[in-house]
Amino acid sequence: DSYSVALDRAQAINQKRASAYIKGELGVVEIERRNLNQAKELILDVIRTATQYRDMRCIAVCHGHLAQIAELENNFEDVCKHASLARDLFEGLNMHEQSSRMQALTLQDHPRPSVE
């Protein structure tokens, strides 16, 4: 597909940032396909590259995707963890609409594990 071709071309010319953005889009496709392990692997790789470049917007978006994956996995502790990280990063970037969406995820009434 076109994402894979673009990724191959970006990697061929050693464009780490471009490769990371394309991998992020591939991660979104994998989320939609419910290939959650593959999606998570791609998104975590993007975070590593974005961290090298100090691309806080990209890191925030990735944590939003990880929150979405965690929600699909019914891992509500990770939903809150990643949504909170994304919210804080978005807030620091004055991206208030995205921050509010992440805040809403942290406030959802998720089932809590029982303590026995």
GUMAR-695884 format. One line per 10 residues: number of its first residue (from 1); their letters; for each residue x, y, z of N, C-alpha, C, O, CB. Coordinates in steps of 0.2 Angstrom, whole numbers. Glycine has a CB too. Layout:
<atoms>
NUM	A	X Y Z X Y Z X Y Z X Y Z X Y Z | ...
</atoms>
This chain:
<atoms>
1	DSYSVALDRA	4 -6 0 0 0 0 4 6 0 10 6 1 -5 0 6 | 1 12 -1 5 18 -1 9 20 5 14 23 4 0 24 -3 | 6 18 11 10 20 17 17 16 17 22 19 19 6 18 23 | 16 10 15 22 6 15 27 8 10 33 8 12 21 -2 14 | 25 10 4 30 13 -1 33 19 2 39 20 1 26 14 -7 | 29 24 5 32 30 8 37 28 13 42 32 14 26 34 10 | 35 23 17 40 22 23 46 19 20 52 21 22 37 16 27 | 46 15 15 52 12 12 56 18 9 62 17 10 50 7 6 | 53 22 6 57 28 3 60 32 8 66 34 7 52 32 -2 | 56 34 13 59 38 19 65 34 22 70 38 24 54 39 24
11	QAINQKRASA	64 28 23 70 24 26 76 24 22 82 24 24 68 17 28 | 75 23 15 80 23 10 84 29 10 90 29 9 77 22 3 | 81 35 12 85 41 12 87 43 19 89 49 20 82 47 8 | 86 39 24 87 40 31 84 46 34 87 50 37 95 41 31 | 77 46 32 73 52 35 69 49 41 64 47 41 68 55 30 | 73 49 47 70 46 53 63 49 55 58 46 57 75 47 59 | 63 56 54 56 59 56 51 57 52 45 56 54 57 67 56 | 52 57 45 47 56 40 45 48 41 39 47 41 49 57 33 | 50 44 43 48 37 44 44 36 50 39 32 50 55 33 45 | 45 40 55 41 40 61 34 42 60 30 39 63 45 44 67
21	YIKGELGVVE	33 47 57 26 50 55 22 45 51 17 43 53 26 56 52 | 26 41 47 22 36 43 21 30 47 15 27 46 27 34 36 | 26 28 51 24 23 56 18 24 60 14 20 62 30 21 60 | 18 31 62 12 32 66 6 31 63 1 29 66 13 40 69 | 5 33 56 -1 32 52 -2 25 51 -8 23 52 0 36 46 | 3 21 50 2 14 50 0 11 56 -4 6 56 9 10 48 | 2 14 62 -1 12 69 -8 13 69 -12 9 72 3 15 74 | -10 19 67 -18 20 67 -21 15 62 -27 13 64 -19 27 64 | -19 13 57 -22 8 52 -22 2 56 -28 -2 56 -18 7 46 | -17 0 60 -17 -6 63 -22 -6 69 -25 -11 71 -10 -8 66
31	IERRNLNQAK	-23 0 72 -28 0 77 -35 -1 74 -39 -5 77 -28 7 81 | -36 2 69 -43 1 65 -44 -6 63 -50 -9 63 -43 5 59 | -39 -10 62 -39 -17 60 -39 -21 66 -40 -27 65 -33 -19 55 | -38 -18 72 -38 -22 78 -32 -26 79 -32 -31 83 -44 -26 79 | -27 -25 75 -20 -28 76 -16 -24 82 -12 -20 80 -16 -28 69 | -19 -25 88 -16 -20 93 -9 -21 95 -6 -16 97 -21 -21 99 | -6 -27 95 1 -28 97 5 -25 91 10 -21 93 2 -35 97 | 3 -25 85 7 -22 80 6 -15 80 11 -11 79 4 -25 73 | 0 -12 82 -1 -5 82 4 -2 88 7 3 87 -8 -3 84 | 4 -6 94 7 -3 100 15 -3 98 18 1 100 6 -8 106
41	ELILDVIRTA	17 -8 95 24 -9 93 26 -3 88 31 1 89 26 -15 89 | 22 -1 83 23 5 79 23 11 83 28 15 82 18 5 73 | 18 12 87 17 18 91 23 19 96 26 25 96 11 18 95 | 25 14 99 31 15 104 38 16 100 42 20 102 32 8 107 | 38 14 94 44 16 90 44 23 88 49 26 88 44 11 83 | 38 25 86 37 33 85 39 37 91 42 42 90 30 34 82 | 37 35 97 38 39 103 46 39 104 49 44 105 35 35 109 | 50 33 102 57 34 103 60 39 99 64 43 101 60 27 102 | 58 39 92 61 43 87 59 51 89 63 55 89 58 42 80 | 52 52 91 50 58 93 54 61 99 55 67 99 42 58 94
51	TQYRDMRCIA	55 57 103 59 59 109 66 61 107 68 66 110 60 53 114 | 69 58 103 76 60 100 75 67 97 80 71 98 78 55 95 | 70 69 94 69 75 91 65 80 95 64 86 93 65 75 84 | 63 78 101 59 82 106 53 85 103 51 91 104 64 88 108 | 50 81 99 43 82 96 38 81 100 35 75 100 43 78 89 | 36 86 105 31 84 110 24 83 107 20 80 110 31 90 115 | 22 87 102 16 86 99 15 78 96 10 75 98 15 90 93 | 20 76 93 20 69 91 20 64 97 16 59 96 26 67 87 | 23 65 102 23 61 108 16 61 111 14 56 113 28 63 113 | 13 67 111 6 68 114 1 64 110 -3 60 113 4 75 114
61	VCHGHLAQIA	2 64 103 -3 61 99 -2 53 100 -7 49 100 -2 62 92 | 4 51 101 6 44 102 3 41 108 0 36 108 13 42 102 | 3 45 113 1 43 120 -7 43 119 -10 38 122 3 48 126 | -10 47 115 -17 47 114 -19 40 111 -24 37 112 -20 52 110 | -15 38 106 -16 32 102 -15 26 107 -19 21 107 -11 31 96 | -10 26 111 -9 21 116 -15 20 121 -17 15 123 -2 22 120 | -18 26 123 -24 26 127 -29 22 124 -33 19 127 -26 33 129 | -30 24 117 -35 21 113 -34 13 113 -39 9 113 -35 24 106 | -28 11 112 -26 4 112 -28 1 118 -31 -5 119 -19 3 110 | -26 4 124 -27 1 131 -35 1 132 -37 -4 135 -24 6 136
71	ELENNFEDVC	-39 5 129 -46 5 130 -49 -1 126 -53 -4 129 -49 12 128 | -46 -2 120 -49 -8 117 -47 -15 120 -50 -20 119 -46 -8 109 | -41 -14 124 -39 -20 127 -42 -21 134 -40 -25 138 -31 -20 128 | -46 -16 136 -50 -16 143 -44 -15 148 -45 -18 154 -54 -22 144 | -39 -12 147 -34 -10 152 -34 -3 154 -31 1 151 -26 -12 149 | -39 -2 159 -41 5 160 -36 8 164 -36 14 165 -47 4 164 | -31 5 168 -26 8 171 -21 11 166 -19 17 167 -22 3 175 | -20 8 160 -16 11 155 -19 16 151 -16 21 149 -13 5 150 | -26 16 151 -30 21 148 -29 27 151 -27 33 148 -38 19 148 | -29 27 158 -28 33 162 -21 36 162 -20 42 161 -30 32 169
81	KHASLARDLF	-16 31 162 -9 33 162 -8 37 155 -5 42 155 -5 27 162 | -9 34 149 -8 37 143 -12 43 142 -9 48 139 -8 32 137 | -18 43 143 -22 49 142 -20 55 146 -20 60 144 -30 47 144 | -18 53 153 -15 59 157 -9 62 154 -8 68 154 -14 56 164 | -4 57 152 2 60 149 0 64 142 3 69 142 7 54 147 | -4 61 138 -6 65 132 -9 72 134 -8 77 131 -11 61 128 | -14 72 139 -17 78 141 -12 83 143 -12 89 141 -22 76 147 | -7 81 148 -2 86 150 2 89 145 4 95 144 2 82 155 | 4 84 140 8 87 134 4 91 130 7 97 128 11 81 130 | -2 90 128 -6 94 124 -7 101 128 -7 106 124 -13 91 123
91	EGLNMHEQSS	-9 100 134 -10 107 138 -4 111 137 -4 117 137 -11 105 145 | 2 108 138 9 112 138 10 115 131 13 120 130 14 108 139 | 6 112 126 7 115 119 1 119 117 0 121 111 7 109 114 | -3 121 122 -9 125 121 -14 122 116 -17 125 112 -7 132 119 | -14 115 116 -19 112 111 -24 109 116 -25 104 118 -15 105 108 | -29 114 118 -34 113 123 -39 108 121 -42 105 125 -37 120 124 | -41 108 114 -46 104 112 -44 96 113 -48 92 115 -48 105 105 | -38 95 111 -35 88 112 -34 87 119 -35 81 121 -28 88 108 | -32 91 123 -31 90 130 -38 88 133 -38 84 138 -28 97 133 | -43 92 131 -50 90 134 -52 83 132 -55 80 136 -55 96 131
101	RMQALTLQDH	-51 81 126 -52 74 124 -49 69 128 -52 64 130 -51 73 117 | -43 70 130 -39 66 134 -41 66 141 -42 61 145 -31 67 134 | -43 72 144 -46 73 150 -52 69 151 -54 65 156 -47 80 152 | -57 69 146 -63 65 146 -61 58 146 -65 54 150 -67 67 139 | -56 55 143 -54 48 144 -53 46 151 -54 41 153 -49 46 139 | -49 51 154 -47 49 161 -53 49 166 -53 46 171 -42 54 163 | -58 53 164 -64 53 168 -69 48 167 -74 48 171 -67 60 168 | -69 44 162 -74 39 160 -74 34 166 -69 33 170 -72 36 154 | -80 32 167 -81 27 172 -79 20 170 -83 16 167 -89 27 175 | -73 19 171 -70 12 169 -71 7 175 -71 9 181 -63 12 167
111	PRPSVE	-73 1 174 -73 -4 179 -66 -4 183 -61 -5 180 -75 -11 176 | -67 -5 189 -61 -5 193 -60 -13 195 -65 -16 197 -61 -1 200 | -54 -15 195 -52 -22 197 -55 -23 205 -53 -18 209 -45 -24 196 | -57 -29 206 -60 -30 213 -54 -32 217 -49 -35 215 -65 -35 213 | -54 -30 223 -48 -31 228 -51 -36 233 -56 -35 236 -46 -25 232 | -48 -42 233 -50 -47 237 -45 -49 243 -46 -53 247 -51 -54 233
</atoms>
